Amino acid sequence: MNGFVDILTSTKIIGWCDVDVEVVVDRRFVIQPSSLISRSDLVSAGIEGTGFEFRIDAALPGYSPTEIIVRPCGSVRPLGGGYYKSAGVRTYQYVQSNAEARAHHDRLMAGPARGVCLFTSRSGGTYLADRIRAHPNAYAVAEPLDSFSGRGRAEFLGWLDDYFTVPTMTEYHKIVEEPKLMFLTSKIRKYDHELISAFNYYDVKYLRLYRENVLRQALSYLVAQQLYLTTFNHNIKISDAVAKPIKRRKVHLDPARLIKIAEQYQKAEKEIDDLITNEVAGEVFSISYEKLTKDEAGIGAVFSFFGLPHFDTAASHQKINGGDLSEIIENYEEFSRFIRGTRFAHWLD
């Protein structure tokens, strides 16, 4: 698909495209072209396409639009130059009068893949976002839904529309010269049907991240809870740890509670798999936390899935429960004896 919007005001739109085009006004009204225009400049340049003109003032007499999206019919992405917002623009949002921002907006709209990672907590979502964010051709946001926990899903879905359709300075805070991926991670629960529907709408490619060793996953959850009591964060940035080393203490575990958490994780993983089977519409690539973090082949496979060239990136957070379990668990002997009598015994080795 090729096309561009040459003129876009609150009353008139002129451009060209090689497929049918529509205009969405304030996310409420869909307008068809008022006329098609012969474009001799396209013909002389050897470009296949049809000129179009939209008269918003004729289609919506007396109406003053605040947002206009010009897009190929059935698409969620605007044509190049095809986004306009005249009111209610946040101070950090790309606006039409900013030529540099507009040019970057158009690069983002031109073809980067949209990607979403579905996972449960403590299975590597933050690590994955770190590695992708460090790639020179990609953007990544780690678990943005958490930031909207007190404001409701409707506000998150509005943010998601900005993230995938109308780039903002907040999320796209740096210029990626050749953007190839706009990515986010999202912890998913069994009732998150509306999120899957929203992701499907943006035609995302899905990465399914899971953890093979649910015993370690449950332990990571408990260690993170203890960490939060002293740092008010469930993860440790490497830069923070270097500037102010955190004294780590062994954890005293109730083995029965750990088993219960591991079983809850297994149930949650099954719920995600069911959502993927029944509701996901896009392409899905699955990888375990263990394979992702073992060596460069894991992250290389992820890069390849999203069309990113291989690049040596690094995580900005450190692992909080790697190594021998006896170095992490204070009552390891008691813990080990209990676990060896359960179906999770093989994860001790």
WOLINTA-V710852 format. One line per field, one symbol per residue. burial: b if it has 16 or more other ideal C-beta (glycine too) atoms within 10 Angstrom, else e. A space follows every 50 residues. Layout:
burial->???
This chain:
burial->eebebeebebeebbbbbeeebbbbbeeeeebebeeeeebeebeeeeeebb bbebebeebbeeeebebbbbbbeeeebbbbbbbbbeeeeeeebbebeeee bbebbbbbbeebbbbbbbbbbbbbbbbbbbbbbebebbbbbbbbbeebee eeeeebbebbeebbbbbbeebbeeebeebbbbbbbbbbeeebeebbebbe ebebbbbbbbbebbbbbbbbbbbbebbeeeeeebbbeeebeeeeeeebee bebebeebbebbeebeebbebbeebbeeebebeebebbbebbbeeeebbe ebbebbebeeeebebbbbebbeeebeebbeebeebeebbeebebeebee
